[in-house]
Structure formats: C-alpha cells, structure tokens
Amino acid sequence: MMKVTLLSYTPDPEITVALAARTCYSSKLPLAISKERAEHLIRELIERGHESVLEHASFTFAIEGISRVTSHQLVRHRLASYSQQSQRYVSVKEADFIIPPSVVENSEAQELFCKAIEESKKAYQELINLGIPQEDARYMMAQGIATNLVLSANARELLHIFRLRLCNRAQWEIRELAQKMLELVKDLAPAIFEWAGPPCVEGECREGENSCGKPWKKREK
Ligand SMILES: Cc1cc2nc3c(=O)[nH]c(=O)nc-3n(C[C@H](O)[C@H](O)[C@H](O)COP(=O)(O)OP(=O)(O)OC[C@H]3O[C@@H](n4cnc5c(N)ncnc54)[C@H](O)[C@@H]3O)c2cc1C
C-alpha cells in the first residue's frame, strides 16, 4: 500500500555537488567536471566530513499510503520540507488504515483492529451528520489512518534520515519508507549514497546492548 515516487531532483546531482566543492578550492569558478572526478571528489569530501556541499543536491518524493504514526516521526526531521494531506479539507470517512504486520499475523488481533476502525469511521460520519466540522470530527480517528505527503530534502539531510531510519532499531514502517527512498536515489548519486545507512555502515553501532548484531555493509561502488 505504501508507494514512494521520486517527483523531481537536481539534474546531475553529483556534478552539482562536486562543482560546488571545487569552487572552494579554485581560483576561477569551475563550471565543468567529469563524472569520474566528481565521484572521486565526493568520496573524499564525505570521508573528510565536508558534508555541507551535499546540500546543493535536492530530491522531492511523493509518499502515499503511510500511517500518521509514521508521518509524525518523519516530520521530526526539521531540515526537510513537507506538504501533507489535510484532514480539515479532505474527509477521512473512507480513509484507509495501515495495519501493522504483527496484527495481520494474528487473526484475533486483526478482527479487533478492523472492528475498531469501522466503529471509528461510523462515529466520524455520525459527528459530521451532527454538524461537527471535519477538523473536529477527525480527533477520534486512530493514528494508523493513512496519509499522503510530499517531502523535499537535500542529500545531506537524506543521509541523516537514512542514518536514523534505516537502523534495524527504527520502527518497521519508517524503515520501509527510508528503504524505498534510498532505492530511488542511490543510482542517481552513487558516490553520495554508497554511505547511506545506520552508523554500523562505518563499523560503529551506537545502540549498545540494544544492538541488533546485524551490521550494515557499505554499498559497493
Ligand atoms: C529510533 C528512534 C526513536 C525515537 N524516539 C523518540 C521518542 O521517544 N521521543 C521523541 O520525542 N523523539 C524520538 N525520536 C525522534 C528524534 O528525537 C528526532 O526528533 C528525530 O530523529 C529527528 O532527528 P534530528 O533532530 O537529528 O534531525 P533533523 O531535524 O533532521 O536535523 C538534522 C540535524 O540538523 C541539526 N539540527 C536541526 N535542528 C537543530 C537545532 N534546532 N539546533 C541544533 N541543531 C539542529 C542536528 O545536527 C540534527 O541532527 C526517535 C528517533 C529515532 C530514530
């Protein structure tokens, strides 16, 4: 049900980033660089922690069918930009709900879950019929309700989001979302996103005794 589409992105993201970086070290403003040199330079910059240049490449995603549980976690990333479907202007009476796999795997739990959803949808409609505005009736809908949003972020912020949200300790739905986002950008900017993933990509897990014990591997070039 979750669907992620890359709507647009900086053309030649790695060339753009590399030219920005070269500007710092050139007497004349550089306007061209080969793909190979750009990739080499980006790898060096990331190793050195000169990550601000990654801000010159931006990506915009259309994200469909995630729960408000997950969208709430996502929008905590303050350096990305968001536009989210409004529950004031869009009726939620026919809304879909995201059912977690743990619930789907347990028929008794699924029955309970679906019954509660149906009851909440019915109550929502009854509130609307009583003249309660959508912006107030929505208060009784559960957090699993599906939402759509558009997210724009630069490559530096995306690496940060991937660092936190691809970790096996992150929640399954936001992890699935981060994985889909990474799949869409990794071939467009391979030198930037070969480092994408939780801190264990670089060898060090910060989860201590909560570590999953399954370290990520750095992406191959
Ligand atoms: C596994 C997990 C569990 C979590 N559990 C909880 C929880 O229980 N409760 C809760 O409230 N949140 C929780 N969070 C959310 C977390 O606290 C952050 O709000 C969220 O991950 C966004 O991270 P960020 O602030 O680093 O990133 P962004 O907002 O994306 O910012 C990127 C980076 O920019 C810099 N930056 C941004 N804004 C500022 C600023 N104002 N001042 C200084 N530097 C700034 C920081 O270096 C920051 O890391 C959890 C996150 C994860 C991954």
The ligand as a Tripos MOL2 file, in Angstrom:
@<TRIPOS>MOLECULE
LIG
   53    58     1     0     0
SMALL
NO_CHARGES

@<TRIPOS>ATOM
      1 C1         14.7990    5.0340   16.8570 C.3       1 LIG1
      2 C2         14.2680    6.4110   17.1890 C.ar      1 LIG1
      3 C3         13.4800    6.5820   18.3160 C.ar      1 LIG1
      4 C4         12.9820    7.8670   18.6340 C.ar      1 LIG1
      5 N1         12.2170    8.0240   19.7490 N.ar      1 LIG1
      6 C5         11.7430    9.2590   20.0790 C.ar      1 LIG1
      7 C6         10.9670    9.4810   21.2520 C.ar      1 LIG1
      8 O1         10.6780    8.5580   22.0050 O.2       1 LIG1
      9 N2         10.5150   10.7290   21.5070 N.ar      1 LIG1
     10 C7         10.8140   11.7990   20.7230 C.ar      1 LIG1
     11 O2         10.3900   12.9320   21.0120 O.2       1 LIG1
     12 N3         11.5420   11.6210   19.5930 N.ar      1 LIG1
     13 C8         12.0170   10.3970   19.2610 C.ar      1 LIG1
     14 N4         12.7520   10.2240   18.1170 N.ar      1 LIG1
     15 C9         12.9400   11.3880   17.2250 C.3       1 LIG1
     16 C10        14.2950   12.0640   17.4610 C.3       1 LIG1
     17 O3         14.3700   12.5810   18.7500 O.3       1 LIG1
     18 C11        14.4790   13.2110   16.4400 C.3       1 LIG1
     19 O4         13.4990   14.1980   16.6350 O.3       1 LIG1
     20 C12        14.3680   12.7550   15.0060 C.3       1 LIG1
     21 O5         15.0650   11.5620   14.8030 O.3       1 LIG1
     22 C13        14.9400   13.8450   14.0850 C.3       1 LIG1
     23 O6         16.3510   13.8580   14.2560 O.3       1 LIG1
     24 P1         17.2560   15.1220   14.2340 P.3       1 LIG1
     25 O7         16.7480   16.1590   15.1590 O.co2     1 LIG1
     26 O8         18.6780   14.6550   14.3970 O.co2     1 LIG1
     27 O9         17.1110   15.5000   12.7040 O.3       1 LIG1
     28 P2         16.7320   16.7460   11.8250 P.3       1 LIG1
     29 O10        15.6460   17.5700   12.3820 O.co2     1 LIG1
     30 O11        16.5390   16.0880   10.5140 O.co2     1 LIG1
     31 O12        18.0310   17.6360   11.8310 O.3       1 LIG1
     32 C14        19.2390   17.2070   11.2100 C.3       1 LIG1
     33 C15        20.3980   17.6900   12.0340 C.3       1 LIG1
     34 O13        20.4270   19.1160   11.9790 O.3       1 LIG1
     35 C16        20.8630   19.6220   13.2200 C.3       1 LIG1
     36 N5         19.7820   20.4430   13.7920 N.ar      1 LIG1
     37 C17        18.4850   20.5150   13.3360 C.ar      1 LIG1
     38 N6         17.7850   21.3880   14.0740 N.ar      1 LIG1
     39 C18        18.6460   21.8590   15.0250 C.ar      1 LIG1
     40 C19        18.5050   22.7630   16.0920 C.ar      1 LIG1
     41 N7         17.3640   23.3940   16.3700 N.pl3     1 LIG1
     42 N8         19.5880   23.0110   16.8580 N.ar      1 LIG1
     43 C20        20.7610   22.4110   16.6180 C.ar      1 LIG1
     44 N9         20.9630   21.5090   15.6280 N.ar      1 LIG1
     45 C21        19.9110   21.2470   14.8400 C.ar      1 LIG1
     46 C22        21.2020   18.4280   14.1020 C.3       1 LIG1
     47 O14        22.5630   18.1140   13.9450 O.3       1 LIG1
     48 C23        20.3450   17.3340   13.5110 C.3       1 LIG1
     49 O15        20.8360   16.0360   13.7780 O.3       1 LIG1
     50 C24        13.2770    8.9780   17.7840 C.ar      1 LIG1
     51 C25        14.0700    8.7830   16.6640 C.ar      1 LIG1
     52 C26        14.5640    7.5250   16.3500 C.ar      1 LIG1
     53 C27        15.4060    7.3530   15.1270 C.3       1 LIG1
@<TRIPOS>BOND
     1     1     2 1
     2     2     3 ar
     3     2    52 ar
     4     3     4 ar
     5     4     5 ar
     6     4    50 ar
     7     5     6 ar
     8     6     7 ar
     9     6    13 1
    10     7     8 2
    11     7     9 ar
    12     9    10 ar
    13    10    11 2
    14    10    12 ar
    15    12    13 ar
    16    13    14 ar
    17    14    15 1
    18    14    50 ar
    19    15    16 1
    20    16    17 1
    21    16    18 1
    22    18    19 1
    23    18    20 1
    24    20    21 1
    25    20    22 1
    26    22    23 1
    27    23    24 1
    28    24    25 2
    29    24    26 1
    30    24    27 1
    31    27    28 1
    32    28    29 2
    33    28    30 1
    34    28    31 1
    35    31    32 1
    36    32    33 1
    37    33    34 1
    38    33    48 1
    39    34    35 1
    40    35    36 1
    41    35    46 1
    42    36    37 ar
    43    36    45 ar
    44    37    38 ar
    45    38    39 ar
    46    39    40 ar
    47    39    45 ar
    48    40    41 1
    49    40    42 ar
    50    42    43 ar
    51    43    44 ar
    52    44    45 ar
    53    46    47 1
    54    46    48 1
    55    48    49 1
    56    50    51 ar
    57    51    52 ar
    58    52    53 1
@<TRIPOS>SUBSTRUCTURE
     1 LIG1         1 GROUP 0 **** ****
